[in-house]
């Protein structure tokens, strides 16, 4: 697919970059910070998302003010300004009726926009969202203290040339990510905006407060949330869902804020996403199965010949000492091979590696 990037002017003259890919009913992804229309297209984190979002729909997405290809020199980062940018993009794209998809901060923004424009929004889908931002937390609470610490860390992530600060947010967003995925996300944060803009955007999103809008939302709504999300707690997602009349709530078995194709929650999410938007199961089931098979094969492609031999014996139930004896290796060398195999396959236990290997024909 090819994407054509366009620009539109928001209410205060800020130029917002947006693009559309795919064909079918329109889905608008509500902007979040740390995006870049061009680099997201090349990212091992975001490209699988873009492929699936545009598989049966026309996906409209944009870089929020201060990020990516949109203007960086911006005065107003308030929540009202960010919401008016949504209006600017959908009007520039000529959309009358569309579904809204909001991840993280985009979840509360999607609820507020939909409540104010119910005649235009057909569906609302939220992943990892929340009802109220940190600004509304008790000032003496741990949550508010965390928010203040993260604000300082955000600025350090750009100001200080040290991987400890660079990676802190990437590892929080995808704790189960591979080193390659974490590096891509870390690089993206520095490419997509400045530390000052990132902190000001977080301040704007911290003022999300949509209990009233949620209570009066009459648009079909689907809320999904990872049970062990390390960025936005599961309880905050559950509260959002319970506040919207008739909303469907789906817990996902993951601790990643950004779901990854290598985990079961990825398949679960897309099953509910497509079904909610009315895509026939016979269409999306095959595409999900093919994508899952491709993702699994790509993980095995990184194994060396010796690692494949070790994995073959692992899948047959051999212990480390038996593998060492069979391949004439030291026990320490086998342990190192097994550790590297776990990293490359993105698994955390021997059992997971064996199941995955057997499913792919090893052993």
Secondary structure, DSSP 4 states (H G I P E B T S, - for coil): ---EEEEEE-TTS-EEEEEEESSSSEEEEPP-SS--HHHHTT-TTTHHHHHHHTSSSEEEEEPPTTSTTS-S--S---HHHHHHHHHHHHHHTT-SSEEEEEETHHHHHHHHHHHH-TTTEEEEEEES--SB-GGGS-TTSHHHHHHHHHHHHHHHHHHS--HHHHSHHHHHHTTT--HHHHHHHHHHHHHH--HHHHHHHHHHHTT-B-HHHHHT--SEEEEEEETT-SSS-HHHHHHHHHHSTT-EEEEES-S-SS--TTSHHHHHHHHHHHHHTT--HHHHHHHHHHHHHHHHHHHHTT--HHHHHHHHHHHTT--HHHHHHHHT--HHHHHHHHHHHHHHHT-SSHHHHHHHHHHTT--
